[in-house]
Amino acid sequence: MTPESLRAWRERMRWSQANAADALGLSAVGYRDYEKGKPLKGAKPRSIPKTVALACAAITHRIPPEE
């Protein structure tokens, strides 16, 4: 998942960044950094973890999390 596809997912869901962060269990700042592709302290651009991409797919398909 790229920052652009993460943003497109959020826009398809018609959510703000804060709503998306909450749904994914991320901080608002962390989510925003993923969407911007912001690097960690001079490192290469931050990649979006597969767990976040999988959570986006699960939310899209209304698959509830396991308790």
C-alpha positions in Angstrom: 0.0 0.0 0.0 1.3 3.4 -0.9 0.6 6.7 0.8 -1.6 7.6 -2.2 -3.6 4.4 -2.0 -4.1 4.9 1.7 -5.4 8.4 1.1 -7.7 7.1 -1.7 -9.0 4.4 0.7 -9.8 7.0 3.4 -11.5 9.2 0.8 -13.6 6.3 -0.4 -14.7 5.7 3.2 -15.6 9.4 3.4 -13.5 9.7 6.6 -11.3 12.4 8.0 -7.7 11.5 8.9 -8.8 11.4 12.5 -11.6 8.9 11.8 -9.3 6.7 9.7 -6.7 6.7 12.4 -9.2 5.8 15.1 -10.6 2.9 12.9 -7.1 1.6 12.3 -6.0 2.0 16.0 -3.3 4.5 15.1 -2.5 7.9 16.5 -3.7 10.8 14.4 -0.1 11.9 13.9 1.0 8.4 12.9 -1.8 8.1 10.4 -1.0 11.5 8.9 2.7 10.5 8.6 1.8 7.3 6.7 -0.5 9.2 4.4 2.2 11.8 3.7 4.9 9.1 3.4 6.9 11.1 5.9 10.3 9.5 6.7 11.4 8.7 10.3 14.2 11.1 11.3 16.2 11.3 8.0 15.4 7.8 6.9 14.0 6.7 3.6 10.2 7.3 3.1 8.1 5.4 5.6 6.4 2.3 4.3 2.9 1.4 5.3 2.9 -1.9 7.3 1.0 -4.8 5.8 -1.0 -4.9 9.0 -2.4 -1.4 8.2 -3.2 -2.5 4.6 -4.9 -5.6 5.8 -6.9 -3.6 8.4 -8.0 -1.3 5.6 -9.2 -4.3 3.5 -11.0 -5.8 6.5 -12.8 -2.5 7.3 -13.8 -2.1 3.6 -15.3 -5.6 3.6 -16.8 -5.2 7.1 -14.9 -8.0 8.6 -15.0 -7.6 12.4 -11.8 -7.9 14.4 -11.3 -11.0 16.4 -11.7 -10.5 20.1 
